[in-house]
Amino acid sequence: MANTTSVDIAVYRGVNADATQRLGPTDSPATVYYYLLSASAVWGRDFAGANGSLGFSAGVTVSHLSIDILSTTYAEKNFTIQLLSPSGE
């Protein structure tokens, strides 16, 4: 798709917000579901991506999801990525 930019978003587990300090165990697998929610940016017009889940193997503290930014306007717009139903440690 023309003028599409893909954005990689890192999701961390078991570490603080800037991933510099361990906060919890990471010695077992974990999963979290994510959902993309429209706000001033509208799904399918301004951004695209699928809802899904992220898996973390034992010892892994980061996983990634990708979202396509479709809008070619320069107006500031936003959307939300909601993380739900974590399982594992």
N, C-alpha and C positions, 0 to 999 in steps of 0.2 A: 504494500500500500504506500503510495507517495506521501512524503512528509510525515512518516511515522517514526517515532523515536521509542525505543524499548528501554525501560528503566528496570534495573535490577535492585531488588529490595532484600536486604539481609534481615533475617529473624534469628535472634539469639535465645538460648536457653541456658539456665544455670549460671549466668554471669550478670553483672550490673549493666546499666544502660549503655555505657561506653565500652563494654566488653573487656575491662581491665582487671576486674576482681571477681573471683568465683563466689557465687552466692548459694549454690545448692549442688546436689549430686548430679552427675552426668554419666554414671556407670551402667545405665541400662537404656534401652531404646525409648524414644518418646515420639509422640505425634501431636500435632495441633491442626485444627481446621481453620481456614481463612475464607472470608467473604468480602467481596468488593461492593461497596455501597456508594451510590451516587449522592452527590451534594450539589454544589454549583457546577461541577463537571458531570456530564451525563454519560453513562455507560453506552457504548456504541457510537457516540458522536465525538466525545472528547477523549475517552480512554477505552481500552478493551483488555480483557483478561478473563480467565475462568475461575470460579470459586474452586477450592480444592483443599488439599491437606499437605502438610510438610512433615517429612519424617526425619528423625535424628537417630543415627546409629549410636550405640554405646560409645561414650567418650567424645562425641561430636557436639559442639556448642553453637554452630551456625548452619542455617539452611537458607535457600534463596527462592524468591518467586519473581516472576517477570511480568510487567504490565506495559502494554503499548499505549503511548500517548498519541492520540490521533489528531487532536485539534491543532490547527495551524495559526490560531489567533494568539496574541500575546497577553490577553486578559488573564489575570490570576484566577484560577479555578481550583477547586479541591474535591477530593473524594476520600472515603475512609476505608481502611483495611481493618476488618474486625477479626480478632483471633478468638476462637472458642474451643471448648471441649478438649483441653489438653489431657493427654494420657501418658503414663510413664513418669519417670523422674527427670 
